[in-house]
Amino acid sequence: LFESVISTLKNPNPSTFFNLTIGKLKSINIQFIGEVYLPGIHALHPLSTALTALVQVEGIRQTGSLREIQLIRKNGKVLELDFYSYLLSGNNEIDMKMQDGDIIFVPVRNSSVSIMGAVIRPGIYEILEEETLDHLLSYSGGLKSTAQGSLFLERIQSFEDRLSEDFAKKKYNISLENKEFRLKDGDQIFINPIMDVENYVTILGKIKKPGDHPYFDGMTLTDILNQA
């Protein structure tokens, strides 16, 4: 290809020479501080992103935040990364490419709110200050079809609101329609499944089909005898 452009490359006595050397990609130095398993300065691949960089230092501790990770540039610019949008919905817009000299700071997690019972993904989630019950239900995958219309919440009272240490926790019954309900650190939520209630009539004795039979409104003795 080059010989067709530079004719002197293919002359019997060439006056032009071409030398190509493939070098190695230069690594970049990234500093990790805060709640990561391997804090310190690490040499990473130059195409590393924030997510792959954290993987290479063995990830974030359980005490670390996934919602308020700070990426600090050489010019002093601080970018805040919320990995929930990536981990729960695959949105990789926040997974920024790293630059040499970047600092990743993982602070202590903002909160821990647990949700159990009739939800798709029960577990412990980190909720930001302005987020509500609606956000938590979204993070947990939503309600199962067997969920009741209300939830049971146990909340740790602040020091100034406690009558005594024996009454440090308070229980609430909250409608699921109250989706703007504000959550606090330490909240424990349980969503009860609907009760297994069966409508039936039991008939025993000298009949062909003794046992339980479906009940319907207006049912008479003749109806149950015909079923049996």
Secondary structure, 3 states (H helix, E strand, C coil): CHHHHCHHHCCCCCCCCCCCCCCCCCCEEEEEEECECCCEEEEECCCCEHHHHHHHCCCECCCECCCCEEEECCCCCEEEECCHHHHHHCCCCCCCECCCCCEEEECECCCCEEEEECECCCEEECCCCCCEHHHHHHHCCCECCCECCEEEEEEECCHHHCCCHHHCEEEEEEECCCCCCECCCCCEEEECECCCCCCEEEECCCCCCCEEEECCCCCCHHHHHHHC
